[in-house]
Amino acid sequence: MGNVNTPQNRQLQPSASLEIRLLGPLTVKMDGKTVAIPAKKTRALLAYLARREGVDIARTTLVGLLWGERDETQARASLRQSLSELRGALGAAAEAITASKESVSFARGAAWLDTRILETASTAENDKALGEAAALFAGDFLEGLAIDEPAFDQWQTAERERIRLMILAIHDRLMKQSEHRGNIEEAINHGLKMLSLDPLQEAVHRTLMRLYVMQGRPDAALAQYERCERELADQLGVRPEAETEALMRSIRTSRREGSSRPRTQPPSAAAEKPSLTVLPFANLSTEPEHGFFAQGLTQDVVGALSRIKELLVVSSNAKQASAGIVDLAQDLGVNFVLEGSVRAAGSRIRVAAHLVDGRSGKHVWAERYEGELGDIFAVQDQITQAIALAMQAKLTAGDMARFWEGQTRNLRAWEKMVAARDAFLRFNKSDNEDARRLLEEAISIDPHYTGAMVLHGMTHWWDARFNRSIDRSHSLRLAEEDCRRVLALDPHLGIAQMLRGGIAWLRGEQDQAMEFAQQAVSLVPSDAHSTAFLAMLYMYAGEHGKSSATLKLAQRLCPQYPPWYTYYEAYNHLWTGNLAAALELGRLYHSQEPDEPFAYILLATVLAFQGEKKAAAAMIDELRLRFPGFGMANMHLSQHYREREKFEKVTTLLREAGLPD
């Protein structure tokens, strides 16, 4: 949530006059100017004191650490000399160091200290704080500082390893969150950074292989396997794990099958009407607080174009680049590709956009817009209308009115909505609460912001389905209140119909739920998530043929679709008896969502259906270890089958496998 201030990210930049960086070569600055500390042991002394700020450290500890080979008298004299040199170098900031006859300490908070900031931010839930924490890592702890003292060397090595593990954990969280949001390129970058710190992390190699495949880059995935194989052989003398080998063989097989047949022609829907994909607008802003503009503009342009029934809009998270546009268009089966950039500085914004013919690679239309930040909404209107006209879509008055249905013209409200949407899509209790708070702020700014009202209702719907600590009926009433408010303002808003369908489904009104969801899809035919939501309802209603076909359409609209599409695809295979396909998809979903308890439930269910009782029980054991509070109550809350016997069959098998009530 790029524009939201938190206690963690507010302290990521130096504010104190004294700044000490221990990550990478030791750097000390006073009021922005570098402080020279020539003696190595004096630098080592400062590093040790600062790293243990606020602690009284016995002089005997310091002399043993830095002058272990000298007798005590000489060592204490050397310590006094180094303290004197240090005070002289720090000048006015020397008061941070206090010394008595027995101990020395560095006052807590007396300096901006990168390792402290890193530790604080590493526990943050905020993506921006995590990203900025990762950026603090400029190299190994005290890189290049060697004083040939065994005790100090041992401490330095331990600190390096501890910080390295902390950075790895941060990048791992960022990688998973990026993939969850569909930002595959960003997820890959985090994975590569993890391997630069520890090239032997085989699970990360596998994740990168899978991400490259999601990008349509099987050659890069196989090259990643070769790197993994080489690192393991060179450093450990072992082969990759069976899981890695199996993934490699699967990619090779798919690659051979793909190269042995011509590229598939676009589906009939694409042949019947113009189609396009929108690449993420490049963020050229130098000011961090404006970083959300590119993301928000991309999402809103896609949303607006999706409402034009004469256009087919296929989502894309492909890396933004003019090279390869023709290949990308062919892969996605679209006629056109839209790409652009956003630069915000101060109170001004500049947007460049151009539409490219997917067959020839030639520009069909290009334009540049410049104005005040508040003009962003007028820019969105102009881009959408220009694209529709360039693609010769016949726009009715209704189409024009629906371009920005559910949207706002208030910049501050829009900013809150962009951040809230990002938080909600992480699908956990904490981020759901953050999303709701941001949406309430957006609605207070613009009381007619129907898009924010619907998403606010979705946060209550999510609670009703997944949050055992909240009264379900109360959450559904709150979601329904949001729905009523929206429909009073705009009775034809597609996403409001989707929410109505979700509420009806949780109340056991299956037919009514599907009717509402069908209305949502008819109002916004290119919205992949509304389409996939309808597929989910079909699955629980036992209409597995319809569900599979609808999921395929959603995957067509969103080729780099989120993991939850895979989840319902796996259950369709389960209930139609294709257990091998269900198991393969279950394993894929588990690898995509290792922190999702229902990933373990899915795999345990499929294994139990196959008669693999021990494997199913082992999966439930792992679930209980990872999520001790998860049990049958979660199943009753979230799994609403029309045919009660299906639910009973699943829960009976899970209970036999060890899932507690």
For each residue, the residues with C-beta under 8 A, 3 or more apart:
1: 4 126 127 128 419 420 422 423 434 438
2: 127 128 288 289 291 292 295 419 422
3: 289 291 292 415 418 419
4: 1 126 128 419 438
5: 9 10
6: 9 10 124 126 129
7: 10 11
8: 11 12 120 121 123 124 126 129 133
9: 5 6 12 121 124 126 128 129 132
10: 5 6 7
11: 7 8 15 117 120
12: 8 9 117 121 129 132 133 136
13:
14: 19 29 112
15: 11 112
16: 19 109 110 111 112
17: 30 31 92 93
18: 28 29 30 90 93 96 110 111 112
19: 14 16 27 28 29 30 111 112
20: 26 27 28 46 50 111 112 113 114
21: 24 26 27 28 114 138
22: 26 47 50 51 113 114 115 141 142
23: 114 115 118 136 137 138 139 140 141 163
24: 21 27 138 139 140 143
25: 139 142 143 144 145
26: 20 21 22 37 43 46 47 142 145
27: 19 20 21 24 34
28: 18 19 20 21 34 35 37 46 89 90
29: 14 18 19 32 33 34 35
30: 17 18 19 33 35 90 91 92 93
31: 17
32: 29
33: 29 30
34: 27 28 29
35: 28 29 30 89 90
36: 89
37: 26 28 42 43 46 85 86 89
38: 42
39: 42 43 82 85
40: 43 44 145 146 147
41: 44 45 66 67 78 82 147
42: 37 38 39 45 46 82 85 86 89
43: 26 37 39 40 46 47 145
44: 40 41 47 48 66 142 145 147 149 152
45: 41 42 48 49 62 66 79 82 83 86
46: 20 26 28 37 42 43 49 50 86 106
47: 22 26 43 44 50 51 142 145
48: 44 45 51 52 57 62 65 66 152 155
49: 45 46 52 53 57 97 104 105 106
50: 20 22 46 47 53 106 111 113
51: 22 47 48 115 159
52: 48 49 55 57 106
53: 49 50 105 106 107 108 109 110 111 113 116
54: 105 106 107 108
55: 52 105
56: 103 104 105
57: 48 49 52 61 62 103 104 105
58: 61 62 102 103
59: 62 63 76 79 101 102 103 104
60: 63 64
61: 57 58 64 65
62: 45 48 57 58 59 65 66 79 104
63: 59 60 66 67 68 70 72 75 76 78 79
64: 60 61 67 68 75 151
65: 48 61 62 68 149 151 152 155
66: 41 44 45 48 62 63 75 78 79 82 147 149 152
67: 41 63 64 70 74 75 78 79 149
68: 63 64 65 75 149 150 151
69: 149
70: 63 67 74 75 78
71: 74 75
72: 63 75 76
73: 76 77
74: 67 70 71 77 78
75: 63 64 66 67 68 70 71 72 78 79
76: 59 63 72 73 79 80
77: 73 74 80 81
78: 41 63 66 67 70 74 75 81 82
79: 45 59 62 63 66 67 75 76 82 83 104
80: 76 77 83 84
81: 77 78 84 85
82: 39 41 42 45 66 78 79 85 86
83: 45 79 80 86 87 97 99 104
84: 80 81 87 88
85: 37 39 42 81 82 88 89
86: 37 42 45 46 82 83 89 90 94 97
87: 83 84 90 94 97
88: 84 85 91 94
89: 28 35 36 37 42 85 86
90: 18 28 30 35 86 87 93 94 96 97
91: 30 88 94
92: 17 30 95
93: 17 18 30 90 96 110 111
94: 86 87 88 90 91 97
95: 92 98 107 110
96: 18 90 93 106 107 110 111
97: 49 83 86 87 90 94 104 105 106 107
98: 95 104 105 107
99: 83 103 104 105
100: 103 104
101: 59
102: 58 59
103: 56 57 58 59 99 100
104: 49 56 57 59 62 79 83 97 98 99 100
105: 49 53 54 55 56 57 97 98 99
106: 46 49 50 52 53 54 96 97 110 111
107: 53 54 95 96 97 98 110
108: 53 54
109: 16 53
110: 16 18 53 93 95 96 106 107
111: 16 18 19 20 50 53 93 96 106
112: 14 15 16 18 19 20 117
113: 20 22 50 53 116 117
114: 20 21 22 23 117 118 136
115: 22 23 51 118 119 141 163
116: 53 113 119 120
117: 11 12 112 113 114 120 121 133 136
118: 23 114 115 121 122 133 136 137 163 166 167
119: 115 116 122 123 166
120: 8 11 116 117 123 124
121: 8 9 12 117 118 124 129 130 132 133
122: 118 119 130 133 166 169 170
123: 8 119 120
124: 6 8 9 120 121 129 130 133
125: 430 431 434
126: 1 4 6 8 9 129 130
127: 1 2 130 131 174 177 422
128: 1 2 4 9 131 132 288
129: 6 8 9 12 121 124 126 132 133
130: 121 122 124 126 127 133 134 170 173 174
131: 127 128 134 135 174
132: 9 12 121 128 129 135 136
133: 8 12 117 118 121 122 124 129 130 136 170
134: 130 131 137 167 170 171 174 193
135: 131 132
136: 12 23 114 117 118 132 133
137: 23 118 134 163 167
138: 21 23 24
139: 23 24 25 143
140: 23 24 143 160 164
141: 22 23 115 156 159 160 163
142: 22 25 26 44 47 145 156 159 160
143: 24 25 139 140
144: 25
145: 25 26 40 43 44 47 142 156
146: 40 153
147: 40 41 44 66 152 153
148: 153
149: 44 65 66 67 68 69 152 153
150: 68 153 154
151: 64 65 68 154 155
152: 44 48 65 66 147 149 155 156
153: 146 147 148 149 150 156 157
154: 150 151 157 158
155: 48 65 151 152 158 159
156: 141 142 145 152 153 159 160
157: 153 154 160 161
158: 154 155 161 162
159: 51 141 142 155 156 162 163
160: 140 141 142 156 157 163 164
161: 157 158 164 165
162: 158 159 165 166
163: 23 115 118 137 141 159 160 166 167
164: 140 160 161 167 168 197 198
165: 161 162 168 169
166: 118 119 122 162 163 169 170
167: 118 134 137 163 164 170 171 197
168: 164 165 171 172 194 197 198 201
169: 122 165 166 172 173
170: 122 130 133 134 166 167 173 174
171: 134 167 168 174 175 190 191 193 194 197
172: 168 169 175 176 190 194 204
173: 130 169 170 176 177
174: 127 130 131 134 170 171 177 178 186 190
175: 171 172 178 179 187 190 191 194 207
176: 172 173 179 180 187 594 595
177: 127 173 174 180 181 426
178: 174 175 181 183 184 186 187 190
179: 175 176 182 183 184 187 211 592
180: 176 177 425 426 427 562 563 593
181: 177 178 422 425 426
182: 179 317 560 561 562
183: 178 179 186 187 317
184: 178 179 187 188 211 214 215 317 560
185: 188 189 215 317 319
186: 174 178 183 189 190
187: 175 176 178 179 183 184 190 191 207 211
188: 184 185 191 192 208 211 212 215
189: 185 186 192 193
190: 171 172 174 175 178 186 187 193 194
191: 171 175 187 188 194 195 204 207 208 211
192: 188 189 195 196 208
193: 134 171 189 190 196 197
194: 168 171 172 175 190 191 197 198 201 204
195: 191 192 198 199 201 204 205 208
196: 192 193 199
197: 164 167 168 171 193 194
198: 164 168 194 195 201
199: 195 196 227 231 235
200: 231 232 235 236
201: 168 194 195 198 204 205
202: 205 206 228 232 240 241 244
203: 206 207
204: 172 191 194 195 201 207 208
205: 195 201 202 208 209 224 225 227 228 240 244
206: 202 203 209 210 228 243 244 247 591
207: 175 187 191 203 204 210 211 591
208: 188 191 192 195 204 205 211 212 221 224
209: 205 206 212 213 221 222 224 225 244 247 248 251
210: 206 207 213 214 221 247 591 592
211: 179 184 187 188 191 207 208 214 215
212: 188 208 209 215 217 218 220 221 224
213: 209 210 216 217 218 221 251 254
214: 184 210 211 560
215: 184 185 188 211 212 220 318 319 560
216: 213 331
217: 212 213 220 221
218: 212 213 221 222 251 254 255 258
219: 222 223 255
220: 212 215 217 223 224
221: 208 209 210 212 213 217 218 224 225 251
222: 209 218 219 225 226 248 251 252 255
223: 219 220 226 227
224: 205 208 209 212 220 221 227 228
225: 205 209 221 222 228 229 240 244 247 248 251
226: 222 223 229 230
227: 199 205 223 224 230 231
228: 202 205 206 224 225 231 232 240 244
229: 225 226 232 233 239 240
230: 226 227 233 234
231: 199 200 227 228 234 235
232: 200 202 228 229 235 236 238 239 240
233: 229 230 236 237 238 239
234: 230 231
235: 199 200 231 232
236: 200 232 233
237: 233
238: 232 233
239: 229 232 233 245
240: 202 205 225 228 229 232 244 245 248
241: 202 244 245
242: 245 246
243: 206 246 247
244: 202 205 206 209 225 228 240 241 247 248
245: 239 240 241 242 248 249
246: 242 243 249 250
247: 206 209 210 225 243 244 250 251
248: 209 222 225 240 244 245 251 252
249: 245 246 252 253
250: 246 247 253 254
251: 209 213 218 221 222 225 247 248 254 255
252: 222 248 249 255 256
253: 249 250 256 257
254: 213 218 250 251 257 258
255: 218 219 222 251 252 258 259
256: 252 253 259 260
257: 253 254 260 261
258: 218 254 255 261
259: 255 256
260: 256 257
261: 257 258
262:
263: 330 331
264: 333
265: 271 333
266: 269 270 271 275 333 334
267: 270 271 333 556
268: 271 272
269: 266 272 273 275 312 556
270: 266 267 273 275 312 333 334 335
271: 265 266 267 268
272: 268 269
273: 269 270 310 311 312 393
274: 310 311 312 335 336 391 392 393
275: 266 269 270 311 312 313 314 333 334 335 336
276: 305 311 312 313 314 334 335 336 337 338 355 358 387 391
277: 313 314 315 316 318 328 329 332 334 336 337 338
278: 298 301 302 305 313 315 316 337 338 339
279: 298 316 318 320 337 338 339 340
280: 294 295 298 317 320
281: 294 295 297 298 320 339 340 341 342 351 353
282: 294 320 339 340 341 342
283: 291 293 294 295 341 342
284: 341 342 343
285: 290 291 293 294 342 343 344 345
286: 345
287: 290 344 345 346
288: 2 128 291
289: 2 3
290: 285 287 293 344 345
291: 2 3 283 285 288 294 295
292: 2 3 295 296 415 418 419
293: 283 285 290 296 297 342 344 349 376
294: 280 281 282 283 285 291 297 298 341 342
295: 2 280 281 283 291 292 298 299 418 422
296: 292 293 299 300 414 415 417 418
297: 281 293 294 300 301 342 351 376 379 380
298: 278 279 280 281 294 295 301 302
299: 295 296 302 303 418 421
300: 296 297 303 304 380 404 407
301: 278 297 298 304 305 338 380 383 384
302: 278 298 299 305 306 313 315
303: 299 300 306 307 406 407 527
304: 300 301 307 308 380 384 403 404 407
305: 276 278 301 302 308 311 313 384 387 388 526
306: 302 303 311 313 524 525 526 527
307: 303 304 399 402 403 405 494 523 524 526
308: 304 305 311 388 393 395 399 402
309: 399 525
310: 273 274 393 394 395 399
311: 273 274 275 276 305 306 308 388 391 393 526
312: 269 270 273 274 275 276 334 525 526 557
313: 275 276 277 278 302 305 306 526 557
314: 275 276 277 332 333 334 526 556 557 558 559
315: 277 278 302 528 557 558 559 560
316: 277 278 279 328 332 559 560
317: 182 183 184 185 280 560
318: 215 277 279 328 560
319: 185 215
320: 279 280 281 282 339
321: 324
322: 325 339 356
323:
324: 321 327 328
325: 322 328 329 337 339 356 358 361
326: 329 330 358 359 360 361
327: 324 330 331
328: 277 316 318 324 325 331 332 337 358
329: 277 325 326 332 333 334 335 336 337 356 358 359
330: 263 326 327 333 358
331: 216 263 327 328 559
332: 277 314 316 328 329 559
333: 264 265 266 267 270 275 314 329 330 556
334: 266 270 275 276 277 312 314 329 337 358
335: 270 274 275 276 329 357 358 359 391
336: 274 275 276 277 329 355 356 357 358 364 387 391
337: 276 277 278 279 325 328 329 334 355 356 358
338: 276 277 278 279 301 353 354 355 356 387
339: 278 279 281 282 320 322 325 353 354 356
340: 279 281 282 351 352 353 354 383
341: 281 282 283 284 294 351 352
342: 281 282 283 284 285 293 294 297 349 350 351
343: 284 285 349 350 351
344: 285 287 290 293 348 349 350 373
345: 285 286 287 290 348 349
346: 287
347: 372 373
348: 344 345 370 371 372 373
349: 293 342 343 344 345 370 371 372 373 375 376 379
350: 342 343 344 368 369 370
351: 281 297 340 341 342 343 368 369 370 376 379 383
352: 340 341 366 367 368 369
353: 281 338 339 340 366 367 368 369 383
354: 338 339 340 363 365 366 367
355: 276 336 337 338 363 364 365 366 387 390 391
356: 322 325 329 336 337 338 339 361 362 363 364
357: 335 336 360 361 362 363 364
358: 276 325 326 328 329 330 334 335 336 337 361
359: 326 329 335
360: 326 357
361: 325 326 356 357 358
362: 356 357
363: 354 355 356 357 366
364: 336 355 356 357 390
365: 354 355 386 387 390
366: 352 353 354 355 363
367: 352 353 354 382 383 386
368: 350 351 352 353
369: 350 351 352 353 375 379 382 383
370: 348 349 350 351
371: 348 349 375 378 379
372: 347 348 349 375
373: 344 347 348 349 376 411
374: 377 411
375: 349 369 371 372 378 379
376: 293 297 349 351 373 379 380 411 414
377: 374 380 381 404 407 408 409 414
378: 371 375 381 382
379: 297 349 351 369 371 375 376 382 383
380: 297 300 301 304 376 377 383 384 404
381: 377 378 384 385 403 404
382: 367 369 378 379 385 386
383: 301 340 351 353 367 369 379 380 386 387
384: 301 304 305 380 381 387 388 403
385: 381 382 388 389 395 400 403
386: 365 367 382 383 389 390
387: 276 305 336 338 355 365 383 384 390 391
388: 305 308 311 384 385 391 393 395 399
389: 385 386 392 393 395
390: 355 364 365 386 387
391: 274 276 311 335 336 355 387 388
392: 274 389
393: 273 274 308 310 311 388 389
394: 310
395: 308 310 385 388 389 399 400
396: 399 400
397: 400 401
398: 401 402
399: 307 308 309 310 388 395 396 402 403
400: 385 395 396 397 403
401: 397 398 405
402: 307 308 398 399 405 492
403: 304 307 381 384 385 399 400
404: 300 304 377 380 381 407
405: 307 401 402 450 490 492 493 494
406: 303 449 450 451 454 490 493 495
407: 300 303 304 377 404 414 449 451
408: 377 413 414 417 442 446 448 449 451 452
409: 377 446
410: 413 414 445 446 449
411: 373 374 376 414 415
412: 415 416 442 445
413: 408 410 416 417 442 443 445 446 449 452
414: 296 376 377 407 408 410 411 417 418 442
415: 3 292 296 411 412 418 419
416: 412 413 419 420 438 439 441 442 445 452
417: 296 408 413 414 420 421 438 439 442 449 451 452 455
418: 3 292 295 296 299 414 415 421 422
419: 1 2 3 4 292 415 416 422 423 438
420: 1 416 417 423 424 434 435 436 438 439 442 452 455
421: 299 417 418 424 425 435 455
422: 1 2 127 181 295 418 419 425 426
423: 1 419 420 426 431 432 434 435 438
424: 420 421 427 431 432 435 455 458 459 462
425: 180 181 421 422 562
426: 177 180 181 422 423 431
427: 180 424 431 432 462
428: 431 432
429: 432 433 467 469
430: 125 433 434
431: 125 423 424 426 427 428 434 435
432: 423 424 427 428 429 435 436 459 462 463 467
433: 429 430 436 437 459
434: 1 125 420 423 430 431 437 438
435: 420 421 423 424 431 432 438 439 455 459
436: 420 432 433 439 440 456 459 460
437: 433 434 440 441
438: 1 4 416 417 419 420 423 434 435 441 442
439: 416 417 420 435 436 442 443 452 453 455 456 459
440: 436 437 443 444 456
441: 416 437 438 444 445
442: 408 412 413 414 416 417 420 438 439 445 446 449 452
443: 413 439 440 446 447 449 452 453 456
444: 440 441 447
445: 410 412 413 416 441 442 449
446: 408 409 410 413 442 443 449 452
447: 443 444
448: 408 489
449: 406 407 408 410 413 417 442 443 445 446 452 453
450: 405 406 453 454 486 489 490 493 496
451: 406 407 408 417 454 455 495
452: 408 413 416 417 420 439 442 443 446 449 455 456
453: 439 443 449 450 456 457 482 485 486
454: 406 450 451 457 458 482 483 486 493 495 496 499
455: 417 420 421 424 435 439 451 452 458 459
456: 436 439 440 443 452 453 459 460 482
457: 453 454 460 461 478 479 480 481 482 483 486 499
458: 424 454 455 461 462 479 499 502
459: 424 432 433 435 436 439 455 456 462 463
460: 436 456 457 463 464 475 476 478 479 482
461: 457 458 464 465 475 476 479 499 502 503 506
462: 424 427 432 458 459 465 466 467
463: 432 459 460 466 467 470 472 475
464: 460 461 467 470 472 473 475 476 479 506
465: 461 462 506 637 638
466: 462 463 634 637 638
467: 429 432 462 463 464 470 475
468: 629 633 634 637
469: 429
470: 463 464 467 474 475
471: 474 475
472: 463 464 475 476 506 637
473: 464 476 477
474: 470 471 477 478
475: 460 461 463 464 467 470 471 472 478 479
476: 460 461 464 472 473 479 480 503 506 507
477: 473 474 480 481
478: 457 460 474 475 481 482
479: 457 458 460 461 464 475 476 482 483 499 502 503
480: 457 476 477 483 484 503
481: 457 477 478 484 485
482: 453 454 456 457 460 478 479 485 486 499
483: 454 457 479 480 486 487 496 499 500 503
484: 480 481 487 488
485: 453 481 482 488 489
486: 450 453 454 457 482 483 489 490 493 496
487: 483 484 490 491 493 496 500
488: 484 485 491
489: 448 450 485 486
490: 405 406 450 486 487 493 496
491: 487 488
492: 402 405 523
493: 405 406 450 454 486 487 490 496 497 523
494: 307 405 497 498 519 520 521 523 524 527 530
495: 406 451 454 498 499 520 524 527 530
496: 450 454 483 486 487 490 493 499 500 520
497: 493 494 500 501 516 517 519 520 523
498: 494 495 501 502 516 517 520 530 533
499: 454 457 458 461 479 482 483 495 496 502 503
500: 483 487 496 497 503 504 516
501: 497 498 504 505 512 513 514 515 516 517 520 533 534 537
502: 458 461 479 498 499 505 506 513 533
503: 461 476 479 480 483 499 500 506 507 513
504: 500 501 507 509 510 512 513 516
505: 501 502 508 509 510 513 537 540 640
506: 461 464 465 472 476 502 503 640
507: 476 503 504
508: 505 640
509: 504 505 512 513
510: 504 505 513 514 537 540 541 642
511: 514 515
512: 501 504 509 515 516
513: 501 502 503 504 505 509 510 516 517 537
514: 501 510 511 517 518 534 537 538 541
515: 501 511 512 518 519
516: 497 498 500 501 504 512 513 519 520
517: 497 498 501 513 514 520 521 530 533 534 537
518: 514 515 521 522 534
519: 494 497 515 516 522 523
520: 494 495 496 497 498 501 516 517 523 524 527 530 533 534
521: 494 517 518 524 525 527 530 531 534
522: 518 519 525
523: 307 492 493 494 497 519 520
524: 306 307 494 495 520 521 527 530
525: 306 309 312 521 522
526: 305 306 307 311 312 313 314 557
527: 303 306 494 495 520 521 524 530 531 557
528: 315 531 532 554 555 557 558 561
529: 532 533 554 558
530: 494 495 498 517 520 521 524 527 533 534
531: 521 527 528 534 535 550 553 554 557
532: 528 529 535 536 550 551 554 558 561 564 565 568
533: 498 501 502 517 520 529 530 536 537
534: 501 514 517 518 520 521 530 531 537 538 550
535: 531 532 538 539 546 547 548 550 551 554 565 568
536: 532 533 539 540 547 568
537: 501 505 510 513 514 517 533 534 540 541
538: 514 534 535 541 543 544 546 547 550
539: 535 536 542 543 544 547 568 571 572 575
540: 505 510 536 537 639 640 641 642
541: 510 514 537 538 642
542: 539 575 641 642 643 646
543: 538 539 546 547
544: 538 539 547 548 572 575 576
545: 548 549
546: 535 538 543 549 550
547: 535 536 538 539 543 544 550 551 568 572
548: 535 544 545 551 552 569 572
549: 545 546 552 553
550: 531 532 534 535 538 546 547 553 554
551: 532 535 547 548 554 555 565 568 569 572
552: 548 549 555 556
553: 531 549 550 556 557
554: 528 529 531 532 535 550 551 557 558 561 565
555: 528 551 552 558 559 561 565
556: 267 269 314 333 552 553 559
557: 312 313 314 315 526 527 528 531 553 554
558: 314 315 528 529 532 554 555 561 562 565
559: 314 315 316 331 332 555 556
560: 182 184 214 215 315 316 317 318
561: 182 528 532 554 555 558 565 566
562: 180 182 425 558 565
563: 180 566 567 589 592 593 596
564: 532 567 568
565: 532 535 551 554 555 558 561 562 568 569
566: 561 563 569 570 585 588 589 592
567: 563 564 570 571 589 598 599 602
568: 532 535 536 539 547 551 564 565 571 572
569: 548 551 565 566 572 573 585
570: 566 567 573 574 581 582 585 586 589 602 606
571: 539 567 568 574 575 582 602
572: 539 544 547 548 551 568 569 575 576
573: 569 570 576 578 579 581 582 585
574: 570 571 578 579 582 605 606 609
575: 539 542 544 571 572 646
576: 544 572 573
577:
578: 573 574 581 582
579: 573 574 582 583 606 609 610
580: 583 584
581: 570 573 578 584 585
582: 570 571 573 574 578 579 585 586 606 609
583: 579 580 586 587 603 606 607 610
584: 580 581 587 588
585: 566 569 570 573 581 582 588 589
586: 570 582 583 589 590 599 602 603 605 606
587: 583 584 590 591 603
588: 566 584 585 591 592
589: 563 566 567 570 585 586 592 593 599 602
590: 586 587 593 594 599 600 602 603
591: 206 207 210 587 588 594
592: 179 210 563 566 588 589 599
593: 180 563 589 590 596 598 599
594: 176 590 591 599
595: 176 626
596: 563 593 599 600
597: 600 601 623 626 627 630 634
598: 567 593 601 602 638
599: 567 586 589 590 592 593 594 596 602 603
600: 590 596 597 603 604 619 620 622 623 626 627
601: 597 598 604 605 623 635 654 659
602: 567 570 571 586 589 590 598 599 605 606
603: 583 586 587 590 599 600 606 607 619
604: 600 601 607 608 616 617 619 620 623 653 654 657 659
605: 574 586 601 602 608 609 616 650 653 654
606: 570 574 579 582 583 586 602 603 609 610
607: 583 603 604 610 612 613 615 616 619
608: 604 605 611 612 613 616 653 654 656 657
609: 574 579 582 605 606 653
610: 579 583 606 607
611: 608
612: 607 608 615 616
613: 607 608 616 617 656 657
614: 617 618
615: 607 612 618 619
616: 604 605 607 608 612 613 619 620 653 657
617: 604 613 614 620 621 657 658
618: 614 615 621 622
619: 600 603 604 607 615 616 622 623 657
620: 600 604 616 617 623 624 654 657 658 659
621: 617 618 624 625 658
622: 600 618 619 625 626
623: 597 600 601 604 619 620 626 627 630 659
624: 620 621 627 628 630 658 659 660
625: 621 622 628
626: 595 597 600 622 623
627: 597 600 623 624 630
628: 624 625
629: 468
630: 597 623 624 627 634
631: 634 635 659 660 661
632: 635 636 651 654 655 659 660 661
633: 468 636 637 661
634: 466 468 597 630 631 637 638
635: 601 631 632 638 639 647 650 651 654 659
636: 632 633 639
637: 465 466 468 472 633 634
638: 465 466 598 634 635
639: 540 635 636 647 650
640: 505 506 508 540
641: 540 542 644 646 647
642: 510 540 541 542
643: 542 646 647
644: 641 647 648
645: 648 649
646: 542 575 641 643 649 650
647: 635 639 641 643 644 650 651
648: 644 645 651 652
649: 645 646 652 653
650: 605 635 639 646 647 653 654
651: 632 635 647 648 654 655 659
652: 648 649 655 656
653: 604 605 608 609 616 649 650 656 657
654: 601 604 605 608 620 632 635 650 651 657 659
655: 632 651 652 658 659 661
656: 608 613 652 653
657: 604 608 613 616 617 619 620 653 654
658: 617 620 621 624 655
659: 601 604 620 623 624 631 632 635 651 654 655
660: 624 631 632
661: 631 632 633 655
